[in-house]
């Protein structure tokens, strides 16, 4: 029976979540499988991979062929390297301790790279957040300054209108005062004539 190490899709539409399984190559993609080896979540950055390294290497020793994506996942987690080193141990090219030391060194380097990537992503996210906050503050300051300028313009226009109104009122009062003595003089003359008569 040809065995494949492949991905079995789970999760909802638009948010895939995969199981890494050893299955008969003739079974359906999401159908019956022989053993679940791990999980793969591509929705996170970097992708979250949980793999049982010993089970994966055992299936590789038994002749299971990984698909392209499963091969990339196994390589990323070090299963293919361990399979290769175990082949060297079986042939007598190196000892088990040396193979374990090489694998441990490789896993440490890989975890360091993954940690560095996570740190870079988090610092980039923080920087983007700070830049967005600064841009928003700049826009808010410009909006406040524009509102203050508009209010000052409105107050200046109102003061100018009040000044014009006061000038018009003063002009009307001045006209009334200028007309009032003439009217009083005309009223006094007939009375004065009446007294003479």
Backbone bond lengths (Angstrom), bond angles and torsions (degrees), N, CA, C in turn:
res aa  C-N    CA-C-N  psi(-1)  N-CA   C-N-CA  omega(-1)  CA-C   N-CA-C  phi
1 X - - - 1.455 - - 1.530 108.37 -
2 X 1.363 118.07 120.07 1.469 120.24 179.22 1.521 111.02 -73.81
3 X 1.322 115.27 120.64 1.462 120.55 -177.76 1.525 109.32 -103.10
4 X 1.336 115.06 136.67 1.467 121.49 177.24 1.523 108.93 -118.41
5 X 1.314 115.52 143.93 1.469 120.48 167.66 1.522 104.74 -97.71
6 X 1.311 116.89 116.72 1.455 120.49 -173.80 1.518 111.19 -146.20
7 X 1.326 115.28 177.83 1.460 121.07 -179.82 1.517 110.16 -97.48
8 X 1.312 114.63 140.68 1.462 121.80 175.52 1.519 107.07 -118.19
9 X 1.349 115.52 120.61 1.460 119.32 -171.77 1.527 112.28 -78.35
10 X 1.336 114.08 136.93 1.461 122.96 173.34 1.517 106.51 -136.37
11 X 1.313 118.32 -171.30 1.462 120.89 179.93 1.510 111.14 88.67
12 X 1.339 115.63 -175.21 1.458 119.65 -177.45 1.524 110.81 -105.44
13 X 1.317 115.51 177.33 1.454 120.73 -177.96 1.527 110.28 -62.76
14 X 1.313 116.77 129.64 1.454 121.17 -179.27 1.519 114.45 82.81
15 X 1.320 118.33 -12.10 1.471 122.71 179.27 1.531 108.85 -130.58
16 X 1.322 117.70 74.11 1.465 118.63 -176.37 1.526 112.38 -71.30
17 X 1.300 114.64 150.79 1.458 123.07 175.31 1.524 105.30 -142.58
18 X 1.304 117.47 129.77 1.464 120.47 -172.06 1.524 111.62 -116.78
19 X 1.339 113.04 146.20 1.450 119.94 167.16 1.525 106.46 -101.34
20 X 1.336 116.48 139.66 1.463 120.96 172.76 1.528 105.45 -93.73
21 X 1.336 116.01 117.41 1.470 120.15 -173.51 1.522 110.55 -129.59
22 X 1.319 114.85 155.90 1.461 121.85 167.61 1.518 105.96 -99.10
23 X 1.347 116.76 120.65 1.461 120.16 -175.01 1.517 109.77 -140.79
24 X 1.322 115.03 158.81 1.454 121.31 172.73 1.528 107.19 -64.73
25 X 1.323 117.39 134.03 1.463 120.67 -176.04 1.529 111.91 -65.14
26 X 1.344 118.02 -18.48 1.462 120.50 -179.22 1.531 112.69 -87.43
27 X 1.336 117.89 -9.59 1.466 119.60 -179.22 1.529 109.77 -80.26
28 X 1.329 115.49 162.14 1.466 120.95 -178.79 1.521 110.54 -66.36
29 X 1.321 114.89 161.68 1.470 120.33 -177.39 1.526 111.45 -56.22
30 X 1.335 116.53 -48.62 1.464 120.80 -178.65 1.525 111.50 -103.27
31 X 1.309 116.23 18.53 1.462 120.27 -175.98 1.518 113.00 -88.13
32 X 1.337 113.95 -149.71 1.455 121.25 -174.99 1.532 110.58 -66.35
33 X 1.336 115.52 140.41 1.462 120.64 178.57 1.523 108.63 -131.61
34 X 1.322 114.98 162.26 1.469 120.06 -178.24 1.525 111.37 -84.94
35 X 1.335 116.83 -43.44 1.458 119.64 -179.04 1.528 109.83 -158.00
36 X 1.315 115.62 140.88 1.463 121.53 175.12 1.525 108.11 -87.35
37 X 1.337 115.64 125.40 1.462 120.64 -176.54 1.520 111.78 -99.90
38 X 1.322 117.07 -32.11 1.457 119.42 -178.12 1.516 111.30 -177.75
39 X 1.346 115.40 -168.41 1.460 121.53 179.78 1.527 109.36 -132.10
40 X 1.344 114.57 157.87 1.466 121.25 -179.86 1.521 107.71 -141.96
41 X 1.340 116.37 120.91 1.462 121.81 179.43 1.531 109.18 -117.62
42 X 1.356 117.63 103.02 1.464 119.74 -178.65 1.522 113.66 -81.64
43 X 1.334 118.57 -0.66 1.464 121.57 -176.29 1.525 112.90 -77.49
44 X 1.324 117.60 -16.73 1.463 120.80 179.35 1.526 109.27 -96.64
45 X 1.334 116.00 163.78 1.454 119.97 177.81 1.525 108.79 -127.90
46 X 1.330 121.04 113.24 1.462 127.39 -3.70 1.524 111.40 -71.75
47 X 1.332 115.75 163.07 1.464 121.33 -176.65 1.530 110.63 -58.65
48 X 1.338 115.48 142.42 1.461 120.80 179.66 1.527 109.04 -91.79
49 X 1.319 115.55 120.87 1.466 120.95 -179.59 1.525 108.22 -125.10
50 X 1.332 115.09 124.00 1.470 120.93 176.23 1.523 106.12 -119.02
51 X 1.319 117.03 111.03 1.465 121.17 -173.11 1.523 110.08 -129.66
52 X 1.329 116.16 134.31 1.457 121.46 172.93 1.526 106.65 -82.77
53 X 1.325 115.98 100.82 1.464 121.94 -172.24 1.529 111.92 -61.52
54 X 1.316 117.29 -42.04 1.468 120.34 -176.84 1.524 111.48 -66.26
55 X 1.338 116.97 -41.87 1.477 120.22 179.01 1.528 110.41 -65.09
56 X 1.345 116.68 -41.44 1.462 120.27 -179.78 1.530 110.21 -62.48
57 X 1.341 116.54 -45.08 1.466 120.00 -179.49 1.529 110.14 -66.20
58 X 1.321 117.21 -36.77 1.470 120.37 177.68 1.525 110.80 -61.18
59 X 1.339 117.13 -43.96 1.469 120.08 178.09 1.526 110.93 -66.30
60 X 1.338 117.31 -36.84 1.467 119.18 176.88 1.527 110.64 -65.09
61 X 1.347 117.58 -39.25 1.465 121.13 177.20 1.521 110.72 -62.93
62 X 1.312 117.13 -34.24 1.465 121.16 -178.84 1.530 112.87 -80.11
63 X 1.345 116.71 -1.79 1.463 118.91 174.09 1.512 115.45 102.29
64 X 1.331 118.29 9.37 1.466 119.84 178.73 1.526 109.36 -69.69
65 X 1.336 115.76 137.76 1.455 121.47 -179.45 1.533 109.67 -102.61
66 X 1.326 118.35 122.39 1.469 118.67 178.70 1.531 111.53 -79.76
67 X 1.329 116.59 148.01 1.464 120.95 172.48 1.532 107.63 -72.13
68 X 1.325 117.02 174.21 1.464 120.21 -175.78 1.529 111.36 -60.14
69 X 1.334 117.44 -48.60 1.466 120.54 -179.35 1.524 110.70 -66.42
70 X 1.329 116.54 -41.46 1.467 119.61 178.54 1.532 110.32 -64.82
71 X 1.332 117.20 -35.70 1.471 120.35 177.40 1.529 110.42 -63.10
72 X 1.331 116.21 -41.32 1.470 119.87 178.41 1.530 110.57 -63.36
73 X 1.322 116.57 -41.30 1.470 120.58 179.43 1.535 110.46 -66.07
74 X 1.333 116.88 -44.40 1.466 120.67 179.52 1.528 110.60 -64.14
75 X 1.319 116.85 -37.94 1.459 120.23 177.59 1.522 110.86 -66.92
76 X 1.323 116.49 -40.83 1.463 122.09 -179.53 1.527 111.66 -61.98
77 X 1.326 116.70 -37.60 1.468 120.82 -178.76 1.531 113.50 -90.53
78 X 1.333 118.15 -5.88 1.465 121.06 175.42 1.516 115.00 93.17
79 X 1.327 119.02 8.53 1.467 120.98 -179.35 1.532 110.65 -68.47
80 X 1.326 116.93 -40.31 1.469 119.44 179.90 1.534 110.74 -67.16
81 X 1.337 117.34 -37.11 1.463 120.48 177.65 1.529 110.26 -64.47
82 X 1.325 116.19 -43.85 1.470 119.61 179.44 1.529 110.18 -63.70
83 X 1.319 117.91 -40.57 1.470 122.28 177.36 1.533 109.65 -60.70
84 X 1.322 115.83 -43.49 1.472 120.88 179.45 1.533 110.89 -64.50
85 X 1.342 116.42 -45.34 1.469 119.91 179.77 1.526 111.63 -65.13
86 X 1.342 117.03 -37.25 1.466 120.11 177.37 1.529 110.90 -63.74
87 X 1.351 115.89 -34.35 1.476 119.03 175.38 1.519 110.82 -63.81
88 X 1.354 116.69 -39.76 1.468 120.47 176.82 1.519 111.75 -64.63
89 X 1.338 117.27 -36.82 1.470 120.88 178.61 1.527 109.91 -66.74
90 X 1.345 116.96 -42.10 1.472 120.16 179.76 1.536 111.37 -63.20
91 X 1.321 116.25 -35.83 1.471 119.86 -179.95 1.525 112.25 -80.68
92 X 1.318 117.38 -12.10 1.461 120.80 178.63 1.518 113.12 88.67
93 X 1.339 118.32 12.42 1.464 121.35 -178.78 1.530 111.51 -73.53
94 X 1.328 117.01 -28.45 1.462 120.24 177.44 1.524 109.38 -151.96
95 X 1.316 115.51 165.04 1.461 119.88 -177.79 1.533 109.54 -86.88
96 X 1.319 114.59 165.18 1.474 119.96 -179.88 1.531 110.49 -64.81
97 X 1.333 117.16 -37.76 1.464 120.45 179.37 1.524 111.20 -63.71
98 X 1.342 117.11 -41.73 1.464 121.23 179.35 1.529 110.07 -65.50
99 X 1.336 116.20 -40.51 1.468 120.29 179.07 1.528 110.49 -64.66
100 X 1.330 116.20 -42.75 1.469 119.52 178.79 1.533 110.82 -64.56
101 X 1.344 116.36 -38.82 1.468 119.90 179.52 1.531 110.55 -64.77
102 X 1.347 117.15 -42.80 1.467 120.75 178.38 1.531 110.80 -62.13
103 X 1.325 115.31 -43.83 1.469 119.41 -179.58 1.522 110.53 -64.23
104 X 1.337 116.73 -42.59 1.470 120.90 -179.49 1.532 110.60 -63.69
105 X 1.333 116.53 -42.14 1.467 120.78 178.58 1.533 110.25 -62.31
106 X 1.331 116.17 -44.03 1.470 120.33 -179.77 1.531 110.73 -64.13
107 X 1.330 117.52 -42.15 1.467 121.28 -179.98 1.529 111.23 -64.54
108 X 1.348 116.97 -38.17 1.466 120.36 177.21 1.524 111.41 -64.01
109 X 1.337 116.17 -44.16 1.471 119.86 177.66 1.525 110.85 -61.74
110 X 1.310 115.94 -42.44 1.475 120.48 -178.45 1.524 110.50 -65.43
111 X 1.329 117.13 -43.11 1.467 119.40 179.27 1.529 110.39 -65.23
112 X 1.343 117.00 -34.20 1.465 120.62 175.95 1.518 111.44 -63.67
113 X 1.336 117.48 -42.15 1.460 121.44 178.36 1.530 110.86 -64.47
114 X 1.325 116.15 -42.11 1.470 120.27 -179.59 1.528 109.87 -65.11
115 X 1.319 117.12 -42.66 1.472 121.14 178.12 1.526 110.79 -62.90
116 X 1.336 116.43 -41.85 1.471 120.16 178.25 1.520 110.81 -62.18
117 X 1.330 116.64 -40.32 1.472 120.10 179.30 1.525 110.51 -65.46
118 X 1.329 116.34 -42.13 1.467 119.80 178.38 1.528 110.95 -62.30
119 X 1.342 115.97 -42.79 1.468 119.88 178.51 1.519 111.24 -63.03
120 X 1.326 116.70 -42.95 1.465 121.04 178.84 1.522 110.74 -61.30
121 X 1.333 115.44 -44.73 1.469 119.36 -179.85 1.524 111.27 -64.30
122 X 1.335 116.95 -41.80 1.470 119.04 -179.00 1.529 111.04 -68.59
123 X 1.345 117.19 -38.22 1.470 119.17 178.31 1.526 110.35 -68.33
124 X 1.332 117.42 -37.54 1.468 120.50 177.09 1.531 110.31 -65.29
125 X 1.328 116.15 -38.28 1.468 119.99 178.56 1.529 110.34 -66.06
126 X 1.341 116.57 -43.65 1.468 120.30 177.97 1.526 111.26 -62.64
127 X 1.339 116.70 -41.58 1.462 120.87 179.63 1.527 110.47 -63.77
128 X 1.336 116.35 -43.48 1.466 119.92 179.23 1.523 110.50 -63.03
129 X 1.328 116.29 -38.68 1.468 120.47 178.67 1.529 110.71 -64.94
130 X 1.343 116.46 -43.18 1.466 120.72 179.33 1.532 110.83 -65.36
131 X 1.345 117.00 -40.60 1.466 120.63 178.20 1.525 110.72 -63.82
132 X 1.320 116.78 -42.06 1.461 120.47 179.17 1.526 110.53 -64.12
133 X 1.335 116.39 -39.83 1.464 120.38 178.85 1.529 110.82 -65.01
134 X 1.342 117.03 -42.21 1.470 120.61 178.72 1.526 111.07 -64.46
135 X 1.336 116.46 -41.36 1.473 119.74 178.81 1.523 110.58 -65.02
136 X 1.324 116.35 -40.65 1.466 119.80 178.84 1.531 110.89 -65.09
137 X 1.340 116.28 -39.73 1.465 119.86 178.25 1.520 110.70 -64.17
138 X 1.332 116.67 -40.39 1.461 121.11 178.75 1.529 110.46 -62.15
139 X 1.330 116.46 -44.04 1.468 120.94 178.85 1.526 110.29 -63.83
140 X 1.329 117.10 -41.83 1.466 120.65 179.07 1.522 111.49 -64.30
141 X 1.347 117.13 -41.67 1.464 120.31 177.90 1.527 111.17 -62.88
142 X 1.335 116.32 -41.58 1.468 120.04 178.15 1.526 110.44 -64.24
143 X 1.327 116.51 -39.37 1.469 120.92 179.23 1.531 110.73 -65.45
144 X 1.332 117.15 -41.40 1.474 121.32 178.70 1.526 110.26 -65.75
145 X 1.349 116.35 -43.09 1.468 119.82 178.85 1.526 110.80 -62.63
146 X 1.333 117.13 -41.01 1.468 120.72 178.52 1.522 110.47 -64.69
147 X 1.335 117.36 -39.30 1.465 120.88 179.07 1.536 110.10 -65.53
148 X 1.339 117.35 -42.28 1.471 120.59 178.52 1.523 110.49 -64.29
149 X 1.332 117.29 -40.79 1.463 121.07 178.98 1.531 110.86 -64.50
150 X 1.338 115.92 -42.13 1.463 119.60 178.58 1.527 110.51 -64.07
151 X 1.342 117.01 -39.49 1.466 120.80 178.66 1.532 110.44 -65.61
152 X 1.344 116.26 -41.48 1.473 120.30 178.41 1.530 110.47 -64.23
153 X 1.333 116.83 -41.15 1.470 120.41 177.71 1.522 110.57 -63.20
154 X 1.309 116.63 -41.74 1.464 121.25 179.03 1.531 110.89 -63.58
155 X 1.337 116.66 -43.14 1.470 120.59 178.36 1.529 109.74 -64.51
156 X 1.328 118.16 -42.91 1.470 121.26 179.20 1.526 110.71 -62.89
157 X 1.339 116.54 -40.73 1.466 119.86 178.76 1.529 109.98 -65.18
158 X 1.344 116.74 -40.85 1.463 120.27 179.28 1.530 110.37 -65.27
159 X 1.337 117.58 -40.99 1.464 120.64 178.69 1.527 110.71 -65.29
160 X 1.328 116.64 -40.68 1.465 120.02 177.85 1.529 110.53 -63.28
161 X 1.315 116.58 -41.24 1.470 120.92 178.52 1.526 110.12 -65.45
162 X 1.323 117.08 -41.19 1.467 120.79 177.33 1.531 110.73 -63.39
163 X 1.329 116.57 -40.48 1.464 120.45 179.09 1.526 110.40 -63.82
164 X 1.334 116.84 -42.29 1.466 120.25 177.65 1.521 110.36 -63.21
165 X 1.333 116.31 -42.50 1.469 120.48 179.84 1.517 110.31 -63.23
166 X 1.330 116.29 -41.91 1.463 119.50 178.55 1.529 111.05 -63.74
167 X 1.343 116.68 -39.88 1.468 119.85 178.14 1.524 110.73 -62.99
168 X 1.333 115.68 -42.25 1.472 119.28 179.48 1.520 109.96 -64.60
169 X 1.346 116.79 -43.03 1.465 120.59 179.65 1.521 109.99 -63.65
170 X 1.337 117.33 -43.22 1.466 120.01 178.54 1.527 110.84 -63.22
171 X 1.328 116.29 -39.25 1.465 119.42 178.73 1.524 110.64 -63.94
172 X 1.338 116.08 -41.25 1.478 119.97 178.89 1.523 109.45 -65.83
173 X 1.310 117.79 -42.45 1.469 121.25 179.26 1.524 110.08 -63.17
174 X 1.334 115.56 -43.51 1.467 119.60 178.55 1.530 110.96 -62.13
175 X 1.331 116.22 -40.58 1.469 119.35 177.55 1.523 110.41 -64.31
176 X 1.324 117.15 -42.96 1.459 121.44 179.27 1.529 110.23 -62.41
177 X 1.340 116.95 -41.55 1.459 119.99 179.53 1.530 110.54 -66.85
178 X 1.323 116.26 -37.26 1.466 119.38 179.60 1.526 110.60 -69.14
179 X 1.304 118.79 -36.08 1.466 122.61 -179.88 1.520 111.16 -77.63
180 X 1.310 118.62 -30.49 1.465 121.64 -176.40 1.525 112.80 -61.84
181 X 1.331 124.42 -45.34 1.473 121.86 179.51 1.516 111.18 -64.40
182 X 1.291 118.85 -34.73 1.475 120.16 179.24 1.513 109.45 -65.47
183 X 1.335 115.79 -42.07 1.459 119.09 179.37 1.514 109.98 -65.85
184 X 1.334 118.22 -39.83 1.463 120.95 179.33 1.529 110.15 -65.42
185 X 1.310 116.18 -38.77 1.466 119.03 179.79 1.525 110.52 -66.00
186 X 1.285 118.77 -39.68 1.472 120.87 178.69 1.500 110.97 -68.51
187 X 1.309 118.18 -32.50 1.464 120.59 179.12 1.526 110.29 -73.64
188 X 1.297 118.54 -34.16 1.462 121.03 -178.56 1.531 111.11 -73.72
189 X 1.280 119.56 -33.59 1.468 120.49 -178.18 1.514 112.99 -63.64
190 X 1.323 121.36 -44.11 1.472 116.99 177.90 1.500 110.68 -65.35
191 X 1.268 119.21 -35.12 1.454 119.85 179.53 1.525 109.67 -65.94
192 X 1.295 114.38 -39.86 1.475 117.94 179.74 1.519 109.20 -66.04
193 X 1.295 117.81 -38.73 1.467 119.78 177.57 1.497 110.76 -66.12
194 X 1.335 117.55 -37.54 1.470 121.64 179.61 1.498 110.35 -64.51
195 X 1.315 120.06 -34.05 1.447 122.65 -179.20 1.530 109.55 -71.73
196 X 1.324 115.24 -35.35 1.431 117.90 179.75 1.519 110.18 -70.10
197 X 1.257 117.65 -32.58 1.461 119.32 -177.92 1.491 110.95 -77.78
